[in-house]
Amino acid sequence: MRRARILLASLLFTVMIVTGALSWATEARADEKQLIFDDAGLLTTEEYEELNQLANERSAERETDIMILTVDGPDAYDVMRMTQDFYDEYAPGYDQPHGNTAILMVDMYHREFYVAGFKKAEEYVNNQRADEIRDHITPDMANGDYKLAFQKYIEDVYEYMGITPEPDMGTDSNSGMGSGTSSGTGSGGGNSSSSGRGGGSGSAYSPSREADDSIFNNIWVQIGISVVIGGVVVGLMLYNAGGRVTVNGRTYENSSVSGVRARRDQYLHTTTTKRKIERNNNSGGGGFGGGGGGRTSGGHSHSGSRGSF
């Protein structure tokens, strides 16, 4: 009888651990923002879920929405203006409308992208740092490895948002120059590419660029660890209870009526929202030589860097 009580208590303890972990995982999923809008369909469902979770985690740590938007089709226009119009129209921000936001806008139709920082991100992901991010992800974009490029972008923004820029790194995004030099076409959204990183002290910080792939960030690994801990507790309690087990699983089994019924919960799909970016003909900042930031038609200044692939 004593052994039965110990076993029951141990099993209840294990169930409580697993149930708590599953409940936490469900709540965490429900609290996630949609920070990635993959209208161009560059990611699989699994890739989207992984990257959106990473973006939510990194955004919370830096109190800055780290966003990715992809578009495709003839409705796409200048990639910088689309970024500005999105910020004006949808007012993203970590804790307030038009708040701290970093945006990677990808235009698959013209094969261009734009990295922008608004509010606090304008200072911390300034023109020079946006150039660094652009240079870092361009090879992966050109190779079609979009998941890796997006992962690098998220981690780069995360790194930079944790390091105060040096005074000589240049945060005047309205000049549209940054600290590097660029070549490109006019405001019609033509292709442009960086020709160098230009001035600066030469000691500007460059992040490690390596994504944090720790398995301990995976909720299923955490649940597995919880189960193992519960199993160890059960084993120790049974071992310390004394006595020897002389029965097995079939001792009292009636094979004619016994059976196991398995049940599992299977995640079916994630509901995502598409956002159409409406062209604002009054946008004032797009396409100046392909480099630097500007100001939206709504008056929001930002840093930025344009690239092609």
C-alpha positions in Angstrom: 0.0 0.0 0.0 2.8 2.3 0.9 4.5 1.6 -2.4 1.3 2.3 -4.3 1.0 5.7 -2.6 4.6 6.6 -3.4 4.1 5.6 -7.0 0.9 7.6 -7.3 2.5 10.7 -5.8 5.4 10.4 -8.1 3.3 10.0 -11.2 1.2 13.0 -10.2 4.4 15.0 -9.7 5.6 14.1 -13.2 2.2 14.9 -14.8 2.2 18.3 -13.1 5.6 19.1 -14.5 4.6 18.0 -18.1 1.2 19.7 -17.9 2.7 22.9 -16.7 5.3 22.9 -19.4 2.7 22.3 -22.1 0.4 25.0 -20.7 3.3 27.4 -20.7 4.1 26.5 -24.3 0.5 27.1 -25.4 0.3 30.4 -23.7 3.6 31.5 -25.2 2.4 30.6 -28.7 -0.9 32.6 -28.1 1.1 35.6 -27.0 3.3 35.7 -30.0 3.0 38.6 -32.4 3.0 38.1 -36.1 6.3 39.8 -36.9 6.9 38.0 -40.3 4.6 38.7 -43.2 5.7 36.3 -46.0 3.4 37.3 -48.8 6.0 36.1 -51.3 5.9 32.6 -49.9 9.6 32.2 -49.4 9.3 30.1 -46.2 7.8 26.8 -45.4 5.4 26.6 -42.5 8.1 25.2 -40.2 10.6 27.9 -41.2 8.0 30.6 -40.6 7.1 29.3 -37.2 10.7 29.0 -36.1 11.7 32.4 -37.4 8.6 34.2 -36.0 9.3 32.6 -32.6 12.9 33.8 -32.8 11.8 37.3 -33.8 9.4 37.4 -30.9 12.1 36.3 -28.4 14.7 38.8 -29.7 12.2 41.6 -29.9 11.1 41.2 -26.3 14.7 41.2 -25.1 15.5 44.5 -27.0 12.0 46.0 -26.7 12.0 46.6 -30.4 9.8 44.9 -33.0 12.1 43.0 -35.4 10.0 42.5 -38.5 10.3 40.9 -42.0 8.0 41.5 -44.9 8.2 39.9 -48.3 6.2 41.0 -51.4 6.1 39.8 -55.0 4.2 40.8 -58.1 3.8 43.9 -60.3 2.1 45.8 -57.6 5.5 46.2 -55.8 7.1 49.6 -56.0 10.2 51.3 -54.6 11.3 49.1 -51.8 12.2 52.0 -49.5 8.8 53.7 -50.1 7.0 50.4 -49.3 8.9 50.2 -46.0 7.9 53.8 -45.2 4.3 53.3 -46.2 4.0 50.1 -44.1 5.4 51.9 -41.1 3.0 54.9 -41.6 -0.1 52.7 -42.3 0.3 49.8 -39.8 2.1 51.7 -37.0 4.2 48.8 -35.7 6.2 49.2 -32.5 7.1 47.1 -29.5 4.9 48.7 -26.9 3.3 51.6 -28.8 2.1 52.6 -32.3 5.0 53.9 -34.4 7.4 52.7 -31.8 10.8 51.0 -31.9 10.9 48.9 -35.0 13.4 47.3 -37.4 12.1 46.2 -40.8 13.5 44.0 -43.5 11.4 44.6 -46.6 12.1 42.1 -49.5 10.8 42.8 -53.0 11.0 39.6 -55.0 9.6 41.2 -58.2 12.5 43.7 -58.5 14.9 41.5 -56.4 15.7 44.3 -53.9 15.5 44.6 -50.2 15.7 47.4 -47.6 16.8 47.3 -44.0 15.3 50.2 -41.9 15.4 51.3 -38.3 12.7 53.5 -36.7 12.7 55.3 -33.3 15.3 53.6 -31.0 16.3 51.3 -33.9 17.1 54.4 -36.0 19.9 55.1 -33.6 21.1 51.6 -32.9 20.6 50.2 -36.4 21.9 53.3 -38.0 23.0 53.7 -41.7 26.4 52.1 -41.1 25.0 49.2 -39.2 22.2 48.7 -41.7 24.9 48.5 -44.4 26.7 45.8 -42.4 23.5 43.8 -42.1 22.8 44.3 -45.8 26.3 43.0 -46.7 25.9 40.1 -44.3 22.6 38.8 -45.8 23.1 39.5 -49.5 25.0 36.3 -50.4 22.3 34.2 -48.8 19.5 36.2 -50.5 21.3 35.7 -53.8 21.6 32.0 -53.2 17.9 31.6 -52.3 18.6 30.6 -48.7 16.0 33.0 -47.4 15.6 31.3 -44.0 19.3 31.7 -43.2 19.3 35.3 -44.5 16.3 36.2 -42.3 17.8 34.4 -39.3 21.0 36.4 -39.7 19.1 39.7 -40.0 17.2 39.0 -36.8 20.3 38.1 -34.9 22.2 41.1 -36.3 19.5 43.5 -35.2 19.4 41.9 -31.8 23.2 42.3 -31.4 23.3 45.9 -32.5 20.3 46.9 -30.4 22.3 45.9 -27.4 25.4 48.0 -28.1 25.4 51.8 -28.0 26.7 53.2 -31.3 29.9 55.2 -31.2 29.6 58.9 -31.8 31.4 58.8 -35.1 29.3 56.0 -36.6 26.8 58.5 -38.0 23.1 58.5 -37.1 21.9 61.2 -39.4 19.5 59.1 -41.4 17.9 62.0 -43.2 21.0 62.8 -45.1 20.5 59.5 -47.0 24.3 58.9 -47.0 25.2 56.6 -44.1 28.9 56.0 -43.5 29.4 54.1 -46.7 28.9 55.0 -50.3 26.5 53.5 -52.7 25.6 53.6 -56.4 22.2 53.1 -58.0 19.4 54.6 -59.9 16.8 57.1 -59.0 13.5 57.0 -57.2 11.9 54.5 -59.6 13.2 51.7 -57.4 16.2 50.7 -59.6 18.9 48.3 -58.5 21.7 49.5 -56.3 24.6 48.0 -54.5 27.2 49.1 -52.0 30.6 50.1 -53.3 32.2 50.3 -49.9 31.8 51.0 -46.2 33.4 54.4 -46.2 34.5 56.3 -43.2 34.2 55.6 -39.5 36.8 55.1 -36.8 37.8 51.6 -38.1 36.9 50.2 -34.7 33.1 50.0 -35.1 31.7 46.9 -33.5 30.7 44.1 -35.9 28.5 41.4 -34.2 29.4 37.8 -34.3 26.6 37.1 -36.8 26.1 33.6 -35.5 22.5 32.6 -34.6 21.9 31.3 -31.2 21.1 27.7 -32.0 21.0 26.5 -28.4 18.7 23.5 -28.1 17.7 24.7 -24.7 15.6 27.5 -26.4 13.4 24.7 -27.8 10.2 24.2 -25.8 10.1 20.5 -26.6 13.6 20.0 -25.3 12.5 21.8 -22.1 9.5 19.5 -21.8 11.8 16.5 -22.4 14.1 17.6 -19.6 11.1 18.0 -17.3 10.0 14.4 -18.1 13.5 13.1 -17.4 13.6 14.9 -14.0 10.2 13.5 -13.1 11.4 10.0 -14.1 14.5 10.4 -12.0 12.4 11.4 -9.0 10.1 8.4 -9.5 13.0 6.1 -9.7 14.7 7.4 -6.6 11.5 7.2 -4.6 10.8 3.7 -5.7 14.4 2.7 -4.9 14.3 4.2 -1.4 11.0 2.5 -0.7 12.7 -0.9 -0.3 11.5 -4.3 -1.3 11.7 -6.1 -4.6 9.3 -6.0 -7.4 8.2 -9.5 -8.2 5.5 -8.8 -10.8 5.6 -7.5 -14.3 3.2 -5.8 -16.6 1.4 -9.0 -17.5 1.0 -10.5 -14.1 -2.6 -9.3 -13.6 -3.4 -8.6 -17.3 -6.4 -10.2 -18.9 -5.1 -10.4 -22.5 -8.6 -10.9 -23.8 -9.8 -7.5 -22.7 -6.7 -5.5 -22.2 -5.5 -2.9 -24.7 -3.8 0.4 -25.0 -5.5 3.4 -26.5 -3.1 6.0 -27.8 -4.0 9.6 -28.2 -2.0 12.5 -29.4 -2.4 16.2 -30.1 -1.2 17.2 -33.5 -0.6 20.9 -34.5 -2.3 21.5 -37.8 -1.5 25.0 -39.0 -0.6 28.5 -38.1 -3.0 31.3 -39.1 -1.1 34.2 -40.6 -2.2 37.5 -41.9 -1.3 39.1 -45.2 -0.9 42.9 -45.3 -1.3 44.8 -48.5 0.9 47.9 -48.6 -1.0 50.7 -50.1 1.1 53.1 -52.3 1.3 56.5 -50.8 2.1 59.0 -53.6 3.1 61.6 -51.1 6.0 59.5 -49.6 9.0 61.7 -49.6 12.1 59.6 -49.0 12.3 56.7 -51.5 15.1 55.8 -53.8 17.9 58.4 -53.3 20.9 56.7 -54.7 19.9 53.5 -52.9 21.6 54.3 -49.6 20.8 55.7 -46.2 17.5 56.5 -44.5 14.9 59.2 -44.9 11.6 60.4 -43.6 8.1 58.9 -44.2 5.2 61.0 -45.5 3.9 60.7 -41.9 7.0 62.5 -40.6 8.8 59.5 -39.1 12.5 59.5 -39.7 14.5 56.3 -40.1 17.9 54.8 -40.9 18.3 52.4 -43.8 20.3 50.5 -46.4 19.2 49.2 -49.8 20.5 46.1 -51.5 19.8 44.0 -54.5 20.3 40.2 -55.1 
